[in-house]
Amino acid sequence: MAADADDLLAQVGSLKQRALALLFEAEGAKDVRGAVVACREVRECISLLAELAGKLDKSPKVNVLVMPEWVGLRATILQALEPYPEARLRLARALDEVTADARN
């Protein structure tokens, strides 16, 4: 498995070098369109290498703290605790801490 990963990294690294060579060639020939295409390929190779190395996470992120369902539920819970001001305050503070931690 590690050998497969190393091979994949080597292949992408090789593609990056080839794309760089094409970029330099296009620049030397004053081929702007070719240079732009080569730049995109170099960028994609760098992005893929970073992702494979675990330095770039492209997985989707969902922030439930801003979802209308959570905002409504939070308001409902805090409203239900109005007869219990100490519990309501403790919960509000705890939720604020969680929210602040999630933003950092």
N, CA, C and O of each residue as an XYZ file, in Angstrom:
416
protein
N       0.816     -1.187      0.000
C       0.000      0.000      0.000
C       0.868      1.262      0.000
O       0.617      2.183     -0.777
N       1.888      1.311      0.867
C       2.786      2.459      0.912
C       3.547      2.598     -0.395
O       3.808      3.708     -0.861
N       3.902      1.458     -0.984
C       4.601      1.496     -2.271
C       3.707      2.090     -3.345
O       4.173      2.845     -4.198
N       2.419      1.750     -3.308
C       1.474      2.327     -4.270
C       1.388      3.833     -4.097
O       1.371      4.571     -5.082
N       1.333      4.300     -2.842
C       1.251      5.729     -2.561
C       2.518      6.434     -3.033
O       2.452      7.513     -3.622
N       3.667      5.823     -2.773
C       4.930      6.411     -3.224
C       4.973      6.495     -4.741
O       5.436      7.487     -5.302
N       4.487      5.448     -5.403
C       4.454      5.428     -6.864
C       3.532      6.524     -7.395
O       3.858      7.199     -8.371
N       2.397      6.692     -6.755
C       1.459      7.724     -7.161
C       2.068      9.115     -6.985
O       1.936      9.969     -7.862
N       2.727      9.337     -5.865
C       3.394     10.618     -5.641
C       4.467     10.863     -6.701
O       4.605     11.975     -7.210
N       5.212      9.829     -7.024
C       6.258      9.966     -8.041
C       5.655     10.290     -9.406
O       6.194     11.115    -10.144
N       4.556      9.652     -9.737
C       3.908      9.913    -11.020
C       3.393     11.345    -11.108
O       3.563     12.012    -12.129
N       2.767     11.812    -10.038
C       2.262     13.187    -10.043
C       3.428     14.171    -10.071
O       3.359     15.201    -10.741
N       4.493     13.857     -9.348
C       5.687     14.705     -9.387
C       6.281     14.771    -10.789
O       6.721     15.829    -11.239
N       6.290     13.644    -11.466
C       6.776     13.600    -12.839
C       5.886     14.437    -13.765
O       6.384     15.162    -14.627
N       4.579     14.332    -13.579
C       3.654     15.144    -14.376
C       3.874     16.630    -14.126
O       3.808     17.440    -15.050
N       4.134     16.978    -12.881
C       4.400     18.383    -12.557
C       5.649     18.872    -13.284
O       5.661     19.976    -13.828
N       6.696     18.054    -13.294
C       7.925     18.446    -13.988
C       7.694     18.601    -15.491
O       8.224     19.521    -16.113
N       6.907     17.704    -16.065
C       6.601     17.798    -17.502
C       5.771     19.044    -17.793
O       5.994     19.724    -18.796
N       4.810     19.344    -16.912
C       3.986     20.538    -17.093
C       4.838     21.803    -16.968
O       4.638     22.765    -17.708
N       5.785     21.797    -16.031
C       6.704     22.936    -15.904
C       7.547     23.106    -17.166
O       7.755     24.226    -17.633
N       8.026     21.997    -17.710
C       8.817     22.064    -18.943
C       7.985     22.642    -20.081
O       8.478     23.454    -20.864
N       6.726     22.227    -20.173
C       5.831     22.775    -21.198
C       5.562     24.260    -20.950
O       5.461     25.037    -21.899
N       5.447     24.647    -19.710
C       5.256     26.057    -19.379
C       6.455     26.881    -19.855
O       6.285     27.915    -20.500
N       7.657     26.421    -19.537
C       8.856     27.154    -19.955
C       8.965     27.212    -21.474
O       9.356     28.232    -22.040
N       8.619     26.115    -22.122
C       8.645     26.068    -23.581
C       7.644     27.064    -24.174
O       7.965     27.796    -25.111
N       6.430     27.083    -23.620
C       5.401     28.002    -24.116
C       5.810     29.453    -23.869
O       5.600     30.312    -24.725
N       6.386     29.722    -22.718
C       6.853     31.079    -22.438
C       7.952     31.494    -23.412
O       7.965     32.618    -23.913
N       8.873     30.567    -23.670
C       9.965     30.861    -24.606
C       9.459     31.138    -26.009
O      10.035     31.947    -26.735
N       8.387     30.470    -26.390
C       7.812     30.657    -27.722
C       6.799     31.808    -27.740
O       6.151     32.052    -28.757
N       6.668     32.506    -26.619
C       5.697     33.599    -26.496
C       4.268     33.123    -26.787
O       3.443     33.865    -27.320
N       4.005     31.870    -26.423
C       2.688     31.257    -26.601
C       1.903     31.467    -25.313
O       1.960     30.647    -24.396
N       1.168     32.577    -25.256
C       0.457     32.939    -24.036
C      -0.597     31.896    -23.684
O      -0.705     31.486    -22.529
N      -1.360     31.474    -24.657
C      -2.412     30.486    -24.398
C      -1.803     29.175    -23.883
O      -2.307     28.591    -22.923
N      -0.741     28.723    -24.509
C      -0.080     27.493    -24.066
C       0.489     27.641    -22.659
O       0.450     26.703    -21.863
N       1.022     28.835    -22.356
C       1.582     29.086    -21.025
C       0.484     29.056    -19.967
O       0.683     28.529    -18.873
N      -0.675     29.625    -20.297
C      -1.786     29.632    -19.343
C      -2.261     28.206    -19.080
O      -2.516     27.834    -17.935
N      -2.377     27.418    -20.128
C      -2.804     26.026    -19.972
C      -1.782     25.261    -19.136
O      -2.156     24.489    -18.253
N      -0.515     25.469    -19.404
C       0.534     24.779    -18.648
C       0.522     25.219    -17.179
O       0.729     24.405    -16.279
N       0.279     26.509    -16.948
C       0.188     27.005    -15.562
C      -0.933     26.285    -14.811
O      -0.761     25.900    -13.654
N      -2.067     26.106    -15.463
C      -3.181     25.398    -14.825
C      -2.783     23.970    -14.473
O      -3.119     23.464    -13.402
N      -2.074     23.339    -15.376
C      -1.670     21.950    -15.120
C      -0.667     21.873    -13.975
O      -0.739     20.974    -13.137
N       0.266     22.818    -13.942
C       1.235     22.850    -12.841
C       0.488     23.064    -11.528
O       0.756     22.386    -10.536
N      -0.448     24.010    -11.530
C      -1.242     24.282    -10.325
C      -1.996     23.034     -9.867
O      -2.019     22.722     -8.677
N      -2.606     22.328    -10.805
C      -3.348     21.109    -10.456
C      -2.420     20.040     -9.877
O      -2.779     19.351     -8.921
N      -1.248     19.908    -10.449
C      -0.285     18.925     -9.931
C       0.150     19.285     -8.514
O       0.243     18.417     -7.646
N       0.416     20.573     -8.285
C       0.820     21.012     -6.950
C      -0.311     20.773     -5.957
O      -0.077     20.306     -4.842
N      -1.531     21.092     -6.362
C      -2.697     20.872     -5.501
C      -2.860     19.389     -5.172
O      -3.111     19.025     -4.023
N      -2.718     18.547     -6.179
C      -2.848     17.105     -5.959
C      -1.737     16.580     -5.054
O      -1.991     15.756     -4.176
N      -0.519     17.047     -5.261
C       0.583     16.630     -4.396
C       0.323     17.047     -2.943
O       0.565     16.273     -2.017
N      -0.168     18.267     -2.755
C      -0.477     18.738     -1.397
C      -1.586     17.911     -0.779
O      -1.524     17.568      0.402
N      -2.596     17.591     -1.562
C      -3.698     16.777     -1.055
C      -3.218     15.380     -0.675
O      -3.578     14.854      0.378
N      -2.404     14.788     -1.540
C      -1.890     13.443     -1.269
C      -0.972     13.426     -0.045
O      -0.903     12.433      0.679
N      -0.273     14.535      0.174
C       0.625     14.616      1.324
C      -0.120     14.979      2.599
O       0.487     15.077      3.666
N      -1.441     15.182      2.498
C      -2.235     15.516      3.669
C      -2.144     16.971      4.073
O      -2.528     17.324      5.188
N      -1.646     17.822      3.196
C      -1.503     19.239      3.514
C      -2.650     20.077      2.961
O      -2.732     21.280      3.213
N      -3.524     19.437      2.215
C      -4.660     20.142      1.623
C      -5.884     19.249      1.745
O      -5.909     18.134      1.226
N      -6.882     19.745      2.425
C      -8.101     18.965      2.642
C      -9.214     19.559      1.796
O      -9.674     20.670      2.060
N      -9.646     18.826      0.782
C     -10.700     19.305     -0.104
C     -12.067     18.724      0.252
O     -13.037     18.911     -0.482
N     -12.137     18.028      1.369
C     -13.423     17.446      1.737
C     -14.401     18.550      2.127
O     -14.002     19.563      2.701
N     -15.665     18.356      1.817
C     -16.641     19.401      2.126
C     -16.787     19.603      3.630
O     -16.687     18.661      4.415
N     -17.022     20.843      4.004
C     -17.208     21.192      5.413
C     -18.635     21.686      5.607
O     -19.168     22.438      4.790
N     -19.235     21.252      6.694
C     -20.584     21.690      7.021
C     -20.528     22.353      8.389
O     -20.128     21.729      9.372
N     -20.926     23.605      8.451
C     -20.956     24.324      9.716
C     -22.394     24.335     10.224
O     -23.204     25.168      9.817
N     -22.694     23.404     11.112
C     -24.065     23.293     11.619
C     -24.442     24.489     12.481
O     -25.627     24.740     12.702
N     -23.463     25.222     12.966
C     -23.746     26.345     13.850
C     -24.457     27.490     13.142
O     -25.060     28.337     13.800
N     -24.399     27.531     11.816
C     -25.081     28.595     11.078
C     -26.311     28.085     10.336
O     -26.991     28.845      9.647
N     -26.586     26.807     10.481
C     -27.762     26.245      9.817
C     -29.032     26.734     10.516
O     -29.086     26.771     11.745
N     -30.051     27.110      9.742
C     -31.294     27.611     10.339
C     -31.906     26.633     11.343
O     -32.498     27.048     12.340
N     -31.762     25.339     11.076
C     -32.326     24.344     11.997
C     -31.682     24.451     13.379
O     -32.373     24.391     14.396
N     -30.345     24.611     13.413
C     -29.648     24.716     14.695
C     -29.993     26.031     15.385
O     -30.231     26.052     16.592
N     -30.022     27.116     14.637
C     -30.330     28.417     15.225
C     -31.719     28.377     15.857
O     -31.911     28.888     16.960
N     -32.684     27.777     15.171
C     -34.033     27.656     15.713
C     -34.086     26.764     16.938
O     -34.758     27.086     17.917
N     -33.377     25.641     16.886
C     -33.358     24.724     18.022
C     -32.725     25.379     19.244
O     -33.223     25.231     20.360
N     -31.645     26.092     19.035
C     -30.980     26.786     20.141
C     -31.941     27.779     20.791
O     -32.045     27.836     22.016
N     -32.640     28.558     19.972
C     -33.594     29.534     20.502
C     -34.707     28.837     21.276
O     -35.120     29.310     22.335
N     -35.189     27.719     20.754
C     -36.259     26.969     21.423
C     -35.803     26.441     22.778
O     -36.535     26.528     23.764
N     -34.596     25.897     22.824
C     -34.059     25.359     24.085
C     -33.890     26.477     25.113
O     -34.288     26.338     26.270
N     -33.290     27.593     24.671
C     -33.078     28.693     25.613
C     -34.413     29.273     26.089
O     -34.543     29.660     27.250
N     -35.393     29.332     25.203
C     -36.709     29.822     25.593
C     -37.361     28.868     26.599
O     -37.992     29.313     27.557
N     -37.210     27.576     26.385
C     -37.787     26.592     27.312
C     -37.150     26.682     28.695
O     -37.769     26.308     29.692
N     -35.923     27.175     28.758
C     -35.229     27.289     30.039
C     -35.447     28.635     30.729
O     -34.841     28.894     31.769
N     -36.293     29.491     30.176
C     -36.544     30.798     30.799
C     -36.970     30.684     32.266
O     -36.547     31.510     33.074
N     -37.789     29.695     32.644
C     -38.156     29.585     34.066
C     -36.973     29.177     34.960
O     -37.081     29.219     36.186
N     -35.875     28.793     34.363
C     -34.698     28.331     35.107
C     -33.492     29.183     34.700
O     -32.627     28.719     33.957
N     -33.432     30.422     35.182
C     -32.419     31.370     34.698
C     -30.976     30.894     34.867
O     -30.133     31.163     34.012
N     -30.684     30.183     35.971
C     -29.306     29.725     36.172
C     -28.926     28.670     35.128
O     -27.839     28.720     34.552
N     -29.828     27.721     34.892
C     -29.579     26.679     33.885
C     -29.497     27.303     32.490
O     -28.660     26.916     31.674
N     -30.370     28.266     32.231
C     -30.375     28.940     30.925
C     -29.053     29.661     30.682
O     -28.479     29.574     29.597
N     -28.578     30.373     31.699
C     -27.322     31.100     31.584
C     -26.144     30.146     31.380
O     -25.269     30.405     30.553
N     -26.122     29.047     32.130
C     -25.036     28.064     31.990
C     -25.032     27.457     30.587
O     -23.978     27.304     29.971
N     -26.217     27.114     30.093
C     -26.307     26.548     28.757
C     -25.879     27.568     27.705
O     -25.143     27.229     26.778
N     -26.329     28.800     27.838
C     -25.962     29.845     26.874
C     -24.449     30.028     26.839
O     -23.859     30.150     25.765
N     -23.822     30.048     28.011
C     -22.356     30.193     28.064
C     -21.652     28.993     27.430
O     -20.686     29.152     26.684
N     -22.146     27.796     27.734
C     -21.551     26.582     27.158
C     -21.691     26.582     25.638
O     -20.751     26.232     24.925
N     -22.856     26.971     25.147
C     -23.056     27.025     23.700
C     -22.162     28.085     23.060
O     -21.643     27.877     21.963
N     -21.981     29.207     23.731
C     -21.088     30.250     23.217
C     -19.648     29.748     23.141
O     -18.932     30.055     22.188
N     -19.220     28.975     24.148
C     -17.866     28.408     24.132
C     -17.684     27.441     22.967
O     -16.670     27.472     22.269
N     -18.678     26.587     22.772
C     -18.616     25.625     21.670
C     -18.553     26.357     20.325
O     -17.790     25.987     19.433
N     -19.367     27.395     20.206
C     -19.383     28.178     18.977
C     -18.022     28.842     18.748
O     -17.500     28.827     17.633
N     -17.458     29.418     19.796
C     -16.148     30.074     19.669
C     -15.065     29.062     19.312
O     -14.207     29.352     18.478
N     -15.089     27.889     19.924
C     -14.097     26.842     19.619
C     -14.212     26.391     18.170
O     -13.203     26.143     17.511
N     -15.439     26.284     17.675
C     -15.653     25.813     16.298
C     -15.146     26.826     15.285
O     -14.778     26.449     14.172
N     -15.119     28.089     15.641
C     -14.658     29.131     14.711
C     -13.143     29.220     14.657
O     -12.586     29.763     13.702
N     -12.479     28.699     15.662
C     -11.000     28.775     15.708
C     -10.362     27.613     15.050
O      -9.135     27.526     15.004
